[in-house]
């Protein structure tokens, strides 16, 4: 989400010089509406089919699984046009307040048990988006990447994985101390509002949400340490991460169905489960979903409207001068920076 915010800096530029770039803003709103909302409709329908036994009755406005991100990204980018022109200090204060105070409100739950628009998570993860959008500056990224380039790769990766291990160890420690992993996962995903069983519970959980943001900052930096700065045979995979994100649950569901069809949970050894979940499945799922033939096959699902019409739909009566988006770069000024970041999220 932070990287998606960084990839949306052209939206911030438009919001701050809107008088001279109104036509560009119009194209971006059109692209965002058709690409993100069109993609959300297609993938929502796909995951409803895949998970229908667990998501019935059908509630279209309750995102299923990973589809919440497409809808959230549309909301975040649209909000930039409203708040992007304000001073950075106000933006920081506003998004932090929304992220923390959202926990005091309840997101309506639809008849199938899912949350309406996944609003809680959209508000809370919006802080990550605005960190990438406003706080992370291009010059700082360039300076940091230069330092990483001169640092020993093995030292950098070792430090990164050690830091990630500390975070994972903290989660396991929480479970050892009596907090179930499901609760820790719920805390990380911030899908639910604060608890109100006692008067101090929401205040305590609001403080824990602030702690979560600190942990995420630490984890994000640790993860970026592990991303290679040099070019390798897999570097180009970074431009296809949205496919892996949207497709991985389909592949994992197929794996789960295969396992439950042939074995009971008690028949599968812990060593086999760890080997599959930590090594084999990530490798297989990433290679399958990031392969060029798969990308070509799924391209109609990534940007369905533009590919179906071969031209941008005239939702806003704008001039027909925009190009199909898909996974291409949307702002030429960012290309020299983006090319140095191996991990690239959805960028219509």
Secondary structure as the mmCIF struct_conf table of DSSP 4:
data_model
#
loop_
_struct_conf.conf_type_id
_struct_conf.id
_struct_conf.beg_label_comp_id
_struct_conf.beg_label_asym_id
_struct_conf.beg_label_seq_id
_struct_conf.end_label_comp_id
_struct_conf.end_label_asym_id
_struct_conf.end_label_seq_id
HELX_RH_AL_P HELX_RH_AL_P1 UNK A 2 UNK A 6
TURN_TY1_P TURN_TY1_P1 UNK A 7 UNK A 8
HELX_RH_AL_P HELX_RH_AL_P2 UNK A 9 UNK A 16
TURN_TY1_P TURN_TY1_P2 UNK A 17 UNK A 20
HELX_RH_AL_P HELX_RH_AL_P3 UNK A 22 UNK A 32
HELX_RH_PI_P HELX_RH_PI_P1 UNK A 33 UNK A 37
HELX_RH_AL_P HELX_RH_AL_P4 UNK A 38 UNK A 50
TURN_TY1_P TURN_TY1_P3 UNK A 51 UNK A 51
HELX_RH_AL_P HELX_RH_AL_P5 UNK A 52 UNK A 55
HELX_LH_PP_P HELX_LH_PP_P1 UNK A 56 UNK A 56
BEND BEND1 UNK A 57 UNK A 57
HELX_LH_PP_P HELX_LH_PP_P2 UNK A 58 UNK A 58
TURN_TY1_P TURN_TY1_P4 UNK A 60 UNK A 61
BEND BEND2 UNK A 62 UNK A 62
HELX_RH_3T_P HELX_RH_3T_P1 UNK A 65 UNK A 67
HELX_RH_AL_P HELX_RH_AL_P6 UNK A 68 UNK A 83
TURN_TY1_P TURN_TY1_P5 UNK A 84 UNK A 85
BEND BEND3 UNK A 86 UNK A 86
HELX_RH_AL_P HELX_RH_AL_P7 UNK A 88 UNK A 101
HELX_RH_3T_P HELX_RH_3T_P2 UNK A 102 UNK A 104
BEND BEND4 UNK A 105 UNK A 105
HELX_LH_PP_P HELX_LH_PP_P3 UNK A 107 UNK A 108
STRN STRN1 UNK A 109 UNK A 109
TURN_TY1_P TURN_TY1_P6 UNK A 111 UNK A 112
BEND BEND5 UNK A 113 UNK A 113
HELX_LH_PP_P HELX_LH_PP_P4 UNK A 114 UNK A 114
STRN STRN2 UNK A 115 UNK A 115
HELX_RH_3T_P HELX_RH_3T_P3 UNK A 116 UNK A 118
HELX_RH_AL_P HELX_RH_AL_P8 UNK A 119 UNK A 130
HELX_RH_PI_P HELX_RH_PI_P2 UNK A 131 UNK A 135
BEND BEND6 UNK A 136 UNK A 136
HELX_RH_AL_P HELX_RH_AL_P9 UNK A 138 UNK A 150
BEND BEND7 UNK A 151 UNK A 151
HELX_RH_AL_P HELX_RH_AL_P10 UNK A 153 UNK A 176
TURN_TY1_P TURN_TY1_P7 UNK A 177 UNK A 178
HELX_RH_AL_P HELX_RH_AL_P11 UNK A 181 UNK A 189
TURN_TY1_P TURN_TY1_P8 UNK A 190 UNK A 190
BEND BEND8 UNK A 192 UNK A 192
BEND BEND9 UNK A 197 UNK A 198
TURN_TY1_P TURN_TY1_P9 UNK A 199 UNK A 200
HELX_RH_AL_P HELX_RH_AL_P12 UNK A 201 UNK A 226
BEND BEND10 UNK A 227 UNK A 227
BEND BEND11 UNK A 229 UNK A 230
TURN_TY1_P TURN_TY1_P10 UNK A 233 UNK A 234
HELX_RH_3T_P HELX_RH_3T_P4 UNK A 235 UNK A 240
HELX_RH_AL_P HELX_RH_AL_P13 UNK A 241 UNK A 262
HELX_RH_3T_P HELX_RH_3T_P5 UNK A 265 UNK A 267
BEND BEND12 UNK A 268 UNK A 268
HELX_RH_AL_P HELX_RH_AL_P14 UNK A 270 UNK A 275
HELX_RH_PI_P HELX_RH_PI_P3 UNK A 276 UNK A 280
HELX_RH_AL_P HELX_RH_AL_P15 UNK A 281 UNK A 290
BEND BEND13 UNK A 291 UNK A 291
HELX_RH_AL_P HELX_RH_AL_P16 UNK A 292 UNK A 302
BEND BEND14 UNK A 303 UNK A 303
HELX_RH_AL_P HELX_RH_AL_P17 UNK A 304 UNK A 309
BEND BEND15 UNK A 310 UNK A 311
BEND BEND16 UNK A 315 UNK A 316
BEND BEND17 UNK A 320 UNK A 320
HELX_LH_PP_P HELX_LH_PP_P5 UNK A 322 UNK A 324
TURN_TY1_P TURN_TY1_P11 UNK A 326 UNK A 327
BEND BEND18 UNK A 328 UNK A 328
BEND BEND19 UNK A 330 UNK A 330
HELX_RH_3T_P HELX_RH_3T_P6 UNK A 332 UNK A 334
HELX_RH_AL_P HELX_RH_AL_P18 UNK A 335 UNK A 338
TURN_TY1_P TURN_TY1_P12 UNK A 339 UNK A 340
BEND BEND20 UNK A 342 UNK A 342
#
